[in-house]
Amino acid sequence: MTPQNPNLARELSLLLALATLWGSSYTFIKIGVETIPPVTLIAARTLIAGAILLAVLRHRQVRLPSDRQTWRRFFLQACLNSVIPFTLIAWAEQSVDAGLAVILNSATPIFTFLLTVLITRHEQATTRKLFGVIAGLAGICLVIGVEAIGGLGESLMAQLAIIAATICYAGAAIFGKNFRGLDPAVPAAGSLISGAVILLPVSLVVDRPWELSPSAASILALLALSAFSTALAFAIYFRLVQTLGSVGTTSQAYLRVPIGVAIGIVFLGERLSSTAWIGLACVIAGVAAMTMPRRSEYRAAQSAGNR
C-alpha cells in the first residue's frame, strides 16, 4: 500500500524535525547513562514523556481509548518502540560511542524494507525504494567514515544489542499503521504509558533508584530526552507513519546520521571525515527516493485532498 500525501513539503519538514529530535537522543543517552542506570533512565524517560503527552491530550480535550484491544496494541507497540529498543540502546551506550550507535541504529529502513517485502507486503517494494536503501546506506558509511566501521569488532554484545533495537524499530513502524484514524498523540501517549508500566517495577527492583546520585548533567539530559526526543518525537512519528508510510518514516534514520554526528562534534568532540559532504548528498538522495511519491500518485492525493 502506497501512502497518499497531499502536502509533501510539510511532511518532509516533519521528517527532518523527527530526525533532529532522534539524532540528538544518542548524545542525551550517552550523558544520561554516565550516572543513571539504563533501565531507570528509560523508565523515567517513558514516564515523563507519557505524562507530557497526557497533559497535552487533556488540554486538547482528547481522551485515550478505554477498550482492552486498543490497550493491548499500545503495550505491544511499547515493547517494539520503547521498552526493548530504548533499554538496549541505553545499555549499549555505556560502552559504545554515540556515533557508532547512530550508524548501527540507522539500518532501520533496511529491516523495514525487508519486512514489508518478505512478510507484510503492505507497501510496494519499488526499484526506487531499493535505490533509496542503497544510497542511504552508502551515505551513512561516508558520513561516519571507515574508522567507525573498523570499530565494529569491539564491544560486540553492545553492538548486537543496538542491531536488535533496530529490528524492533522496523517492526514498530509497520505495527504503528494499526493506529490509523487515531490522533497521532494518542498512540504515542498510550504506548509510552504502557512502557512506563512495564519498566518502573523493573527499575525499582533492579536499580533501587532512591539510592542513586545522578549528576545535574544526567538529569538535564534525561529531561531533554523525555520532552523533546520522546514526547514530541513520538507525536510526529505516529503522524508520519500514516502519511509517508512505514518505510518512508524510518528513512529519517538517514538524516539522523549526519545530525547525530554534528551534535557529537559540538558536545562530544567527535570529528567528521573528509567525505562527510558526499555522504550527506547520498543521504538526502536516499530519503527523497524513499519518500517522494510518483507524479501520478501525488496528483491523485491532491485531488482527494480537494474533495
C-alpha positions as CSV (number, residue, x, y, z in Angstrom):
1,M,0.0,0.0,0.0
2,T,1.5,3.3,-1.0
3,P,0.6,6.2,1.3
4,Q,-1.1,9.3,-0.1
5,N,0.3,12.6,0.9
6,P,-1.3,15.9,-0.4
7,N,1.2,18.1,1.4
8,L,4.6,16.5,0.8
9,A,6.6,19.6,1.7
10,R,5.1,19.7,5.2
11,E,5.6,16.0,5.8
12,L,9.2,16.2,4.7
13,S,9.7,19.1,7.1
14,L,8.3,17.0,9.9
15,L,10.6,14.1,8.8
16,L,13.6,16.5,9.2
17,A,12.3,17.6,12.6
18,L,11.9,14.0,13.7
19,A,15.5,13.1,12.5
20,T,16.8,16.1,14.6
21,L,14.9,15.1,17.7
22,W,16.0,11.5,17.5
23,G,19.5,12.4,16.3
24,S,20.1,14.3,19.5
25,S,18.8,11.4,21.6
26,Y,22.1,9.5,21.3
27,T,24.0,12.3,23.0
28,F,21.4,12.7,25.7
29,I,21.5,9.0,26.4
30,K,25.3,9.0,26.5
31,I,25.3,11.8,29.1
32,G,22.4,10.2,31.0
33,V,23.9,6.7,31.5
34,E,27.0,8.2,33.0
35,T,25.2,8.4,36.4
36,I,21.8,6.8,35.8
37,P,21.5,3.0,35.1
38,P,19.9,2.2,31.7
39,V,16.6,0.7,33.0
40,T,15.9,3.6,35.4
41,L,16.9,6.1,32.7
42,I,14.4,4.6,30.2
43,A,11.7,4.1,32.8
44,A,11.9,7.8,33.7
45,R,12.1,8.7,30.0
46,T,8.8,6.9,29.2
47,L,7.1,8.1,32.4
48,I,7.9,11.8,31.9
49,A,7.2,11.7,28.1
50,G,3.9,9.9,28.7
51,A,2.9,12.4,31.3
52,I,3.7,15.3,29.0
53,L,1.6,13.8,26.2
54,L,-1.3,13.1,28.6
55,A,-1.3,16.7,29.7
56,V,-1.4,17.8,26.0
57,L,-4.3,15.5,25.3
58,R,-6.2,16.7,28.3
59,H,-5.6,20.3,27.2
60,R,-6.9,19.5,23.8
61,Q,-9.8,17.5,25.4
62,V,-8.8,14.3,23.6
63,R,-9.4,11.1,25.5
64,L,-7.5,7.9,25.4
65,P,-9.4,4.8,24.2
66,S,-10.8,2.6,27.0
67,D,-11.2,-0.7,25.2
68,R,-8.8,-3.6,26.0
69,Q,-8.0,-4.4,22.4
70,T,-6.5,-0.9,21.8
71,W,-4.5,-1.1,25.0
72,R,-3.1,-4.5,24.1
73,R,-1.9,-2.8,20.9
74,F,-0.4,0.0,23.0
75,F,1.5,-2.5,25.1
76,L,2.8,-4.3,22.0
77,Q,3.8,-1.1,20.4
78,A,5.6,0.0,23.6
79,C,7.6,-3.2,23.6
80,L,8.6,-2.7,19.9
81,N,9.2,1.1,20.0
82,S,10.4,1.9,23.5
83,V,10.8,-0.7,26.2
84,I,13.1,-3.1,24.3
85,P,15.0,-0.8,21.9
86,F,15.3,2.2,24.3
87,T,16.7,-0.1,27.0
88,L,19.1,-1.9,24.7
89,I,20.5,1.3,23.2
90,A,21.0,2.8,26.7
91,W,22.7,-0.3,27.9
92,A,24.9,-0.4,24.8
93,E,25.9,3.2,25.1
94,Q,27.7,2.5,28.3
95,S,30.5,1.0,26.2
96,V,29.7,2.2,22.6
97,D,30.3,5.7,21.3
98,A,27.2,7.7,20.3
99,G,28.5,7.9,16.7
100,L,28.7,4.2,16.4
101,A,25.3,3.8,17.9
102,V,23.9,6.1,15.3
103,I,25.3,4.2,12.3
104,L,24.1,0.8,13.7
105,N,20.6,2.1,14.5
106,S,20.3,3.8,11.1
107,A,19.7,0.4,9.5
108,T,16.0,0.6,10.5
109,P,14.8,1.3,6.9
110,I,16.8,-1.7,5.7
111,F,14.9,-4.1,8.0
112,T,11.6,-2.3,7.4
113,F,12.0,-2.6,3.7
114,L,12.8,-6.4,4.0
115,L,9.9,-7.0,6.4
116,T,7.5,-5.2,4.0
117,V,8.8,-7.2,1.1
118,L,9.1,-10.6,2.6
119,I,6.3,-10.7,5.3
120,T,3.6,-8.0,5.4
121,R,3.7,-6.8,1.7
122,H,1.6,-3.8,2.7
123,E,3.8,-1.3,0.8
124,Q,5.0,-1.6,-2.8
125,A,8.7,-2.5,-2.9
126,T,9.7,-0.4,-5.9
127,T,13.1,-0.1,-7.6
128,R,13.3,3.5,-6.4
129,K,12.9,2.5,-2.7
130,L,15.6,-0.1,-3.2
131,F,17.8,2.6,-4.6
132,G,16.9,4.7,-1.6
133,V,18.1,2.0,0.8
134,I,21.4,1.5,-1.0
135,A,22.1,5.2,-1.4
136,G,21.2,6.0,2.2
137,L,23.4,3.2,3.5
138,A,26.3,4.3,1.3
139,G,25.8,7.9,2.6
140,I,25.9,6.6,6.2
141,C,29.2,4.9,5.6
142,L,30.7,8.0,4.1
143,V,29.4,10.3,6.8
144,I,30.6,8.2,9.7
145,G,33.8,7.1,7.9
146,V,35.8,3.9,7.6
147,E,37.2,4.4,11.1
148,A,33.8,3.8,12.7
149,I,33.2,0.7,10.7
150,G,36.6,-0.6,11.8
151,G,35.4,-0.4,15.4
152,L,32.7,-3.0,14.9
153,G,34.8,-5.7,16.5
154,E,34.9,-4.1,19.9
155,S,32.1,-4.4,22.4
156,L,30.3,-7.0,20.2
157,M,27.4,-7.7,22.6
158,A,26.6,-4.0,22.8
159,Q,26.6,-3.6,19.1
160,L,24.4,-6.6,18.6
161,A,22.0,-5.1,21.2
162,I,21.8,-2.0,19.0
163,I,21.1,-4.1,15.9
164,A,18.3,-5.9,17.9
165,A,16.9,-2.5,18.8
166,T,17.0,-1.5,15.1
167,I,14.9,-4.6,14.2
168,C,12.4,-3.7,16.9
169,Y,12.0,-0.2,15.4
170,A,11.4,-1.7,12.0
171,G,8.6,-3.8,13.4
172,A,7.2,-0.8,15.3
173,A,7.0,1.2,12.1
174,I,4.9,-1.5,10.5
175,F,2.7,-2.2,13.5
176,G,2.1,1.5,14.0
177,K,-0.1,1.5,11.0
178,N,-2.7,-0.3,13.1
179,F,-3.5,3.1,14.8
180,R,-4.7,4.7,11.6
181,G,-7.6,7.1,12.4
182,L,-6.4,8.0,15.9
183,D,-5.0,11.3,16.8
184,P,-1.2,10.9,16.5
185,A,-0.6,11.8,20.1
186,V,-3.0,9.1,21.3
187,P,-0.9,6.0,20.4
188,A,2.2,7.9,21.3
189,A,0.9,8.6,24.8
190,G,-0.7,5.2,25.2
191,S,2.5,3.3,24.2
192,L,4.7,5.5,26.4
193,I,2.4,5.0,29.4
194,S,2.4,1.2,28.7
195,G,6.2,1.3,28.6
196,A,6.4,3.1,31.9
197,V,4.0,0.5,33.5
198,I,6.4,-2.3,32.3
199,L,9.7,-0.6,33.2
200,L,9.0,1.1,36.5
201,P,8.7,-2.1,38.6
202,V,11.9,-3.4,36.9
203,S,13.7,-0.2,37.8
204,L,12.5,-0.4,41.4
205,V,13.7,-4.0,41.8
206,V,17.0,-3.8,39.8
207,D,18.4,-0.3,40.3
208,R,16.8,0.9,43.6
209,P,16.7,4.4,42.2
210,W,16.2,6.1,45.6
211,E,19.9,5.2,46.3
212,L,21.2,6.8,43.1
213,S,23.0,10.1,43.0
214,P,22.7,11.3,39.4
215,S,24.6,14.3,38.2
216,A,22.9,17.6,37.1
217,A,24.1,16.9,33.5
218,S,22.5,13.5,33.5
219,I,19.2,14.9,34.9
220,L,19.1,17.6,32.3
221,A,19.9,15.1,29.6
222,L,17.0,12.9,30.9
223,L,14.6,15.8,30.8
224,A,15.5,16.8,27.3
225,L,15.4,13.2,26.2
226,S,11.9,12.8,27.6
227,A,10.3,16.1,26.5
228,F,11.8,16.5,23.0
229,S,13.4,13.3,21.8
230,T,10.5,11.2,23.1
231,A,7.2,13.0,23.7
232,L,7.4,15.5,20.8
233,A,9.2,13.0,18.5
234,F,6.6,10.2,19.1
235,A,3.7,12.5,18.2
236,I,5.4,13.4,14.9
237,Y,6.4,9.8,14.3
238,F,2.9,8.4,14.5
239,R,1.6,11.1,12.2
240,L,4.3,10.3,9.6
241,V,3.6,6.6,9.7
242,Q,0.1,7.4,8.4
243,T,1.2,9.9,5.8
244,L,4.6,8.7,4.5
245,G,4.2,5.0,5.3
246,S,6.5,2.8,7.5
247,V,9.4,2.7,5.1
248,G,9.2,6.4,4.3
249,T,9.1,7.3,8.0
250,T,12.0,5.1,9.0
251,S,14.1,6.7,6.2
252,Q,14.6,9.6,8.7
253,A,17.4,7.4,10.0
254,Y,19.5,8.5,7.1
255,L,19.0,12.2,8.1
256,R,19.5,11.2,11.7
257,V,23.1,10.1,11.0
258,P,24.7,13.5,9.9
259,I,22.6,15.3,12.5
260,G,23.6,12.9,15.3
261,V,27.3,13.2,14.2
262,A,27.1,17.0,14.1
263,I,25.7,17.1,17.6
264,G,28.6,14.8,18.6
265,I,31.1,17.3,17.1
266,V,29.7,20.1,19.3
267,F,29.2,18.2,22.6
268,L,31.4,15.1,22.4
269,G,34.4,16.4,20.4
270,E,33.9,13.9,17.5
271,R,35.2,14.7,14.0
272,L,33.7,14.1,10.6
273,S,35.7,12.5,7.8
274,S,36.6,14.5,4.7
275,T,33.9,12.5,2.8
276,A,31.1,13.8,5.0
277,W,29.6,16.2,2.4
278,I,29.4,13.5,-0.2
279,G,27.8,11.2,2.3
280,L,25.3,13.8,3.2
281,A,24.3,14.2,-0.5
282,C,23.8,10.4,-0.7
283,V,21.7,10.5,2.5
284,I,19.4,13.2,1.1
285,A,19.1,11.3,-2.2
286,G,18.1,8.2,-0.4
287,V,15.4,9.9,1.7
288,A,14.0,11.6,-1.4
289,A,13.9,8.3,-3.3
290,M,12.1,6.5,-0.5
291,T,9.6,9.2,0.4
292,M,8.6,11.0,-2.8
293,P,5.5,9.5,-4.5
294,R,5.3,9.2,-8.2
295,R,3.8,12.2,-10.0
296,S,0.5,10.3,-10.7
297,E,0.2,9.3,-7.1
298,Y,0.8,12.9,-5.9
299,R,-1.8,14.2,-8.3
300,A,-4.3,11.6,-7.1
301,A,-3.6,12.6,-3.5
302,Q,-4.1,16.3,-4.3
303,S,-7.4,15.5,-6.0
304,A,-8.5,13.5,-2.9
305,G,-7.5,16.3,-0.6
306,N,-9.5,18.9,-2.6
307,R,-12.8,17.0,-2.3
